[in-house]
């Protein structure tokens, strides 16, 4: 008799089916993994996106992601949400090597891997926006944290020179893009948002002190800095980070409810798979291979496509949102399997005084109202992103030293540029 109660509970669960999405952010037990493009506001079905989302050549996600979409909660828009105003979504894909976006990648057997197969959505989006192939990092170390610090502040953060700075420097030393946009536009807590796979990004997203009224939505790694603990659906092997799948699920849950005018997304799996290659090689003396790195890039390209499809389908974001995509650093351009996964002061050019060109030479992509498809010859840096994004939103970063990317800002309404003068 003592075994009949679990059996009845199982039958009852099967009869009830899936849990409804409800209005809670993170219910317990957790709901099924949301699938399909994010739904539009007020429960309306999402309209067809003008740019289709290409699945990865080798799907790295669970087969559950191919199931029918689960409904998302669509509460009333946050006070910051005003339809028709410009919005920006910045997607940061960690550690994209030059060979992968220039069509020169090889698989573990030496066969060519075309960019259109590896990054189909990025390739398709290039046909609709401005592509910057001469983009550069702005930090002298060529590693992640200094890069993100520069991106957020729109200037070189001189005291952040490694991924493990002293505790006193694990912060922004200048007002960040998040703080400037929130303050100057008078936005509420949900008006700007950072959703990242790597925990330290939440710490460098603001310059202290951050008063309660100046706070904003941040969720990095498994720590929702001001939003409670983050639920994990997929195990992560690396300390201080979560899988990009979990980051994407956080986007599915939170963005339709909060509708931030500035959303910054960080995806870190590709860089971690590259470092996994180096770790296995060093500790086990065998070659982990580039396959896993390529699969992580395919996954993140797929997630990029899903994010853009949501932007195009949601009435708050459709037709008035700019998408910007870039990476924090490249990798060593040397082809030997002992070196390609490295970055920073790598050995491709036999220099130990500065990052090699394979690490410092990166790309950027921008789509949005008024931007036509073309490849830009001008060279820009990480520090130029924040002032440009601020200009799109109609504000100015007085402590930022970066310059405006005029191919973008020249298309903006005059009222947006008034703040820059």
Secondary structure, DSSP 8 states (H G I E B T S, - for coil): -TTHHHHHHHHHHHHH-S----S-SS-SS------SS---GGG------SS-----SS--S-GGGGS-----------TT--TTS-EEEEEEETT--HHHHTT-EE-TTS-EE-HHHHSHHHHHHHTTSEEEEEEE--SSS-SHHHHHHHHHHTS--TT--SSS--GGGSS-SS--HHHHHHHHHT--TTSEEEEESBTHHHHTSS-S---GGG--EEEETTEETTTEE---SS---STTB--HHHHHHHHHHHHHHH--SEEEEEE-HHHHHHHHHHHHHHHHSS---SHHHHHHHHHHHHHHHHHHHHHHHSTTTTTSEEEEEE-S-------STTTTT--SS-TTTT-SSS--HHHHEEEEEEE-TT---EEE-S--BTHHHHHHHHHHHT---TT------HHHHTTS-HHHHGGG-
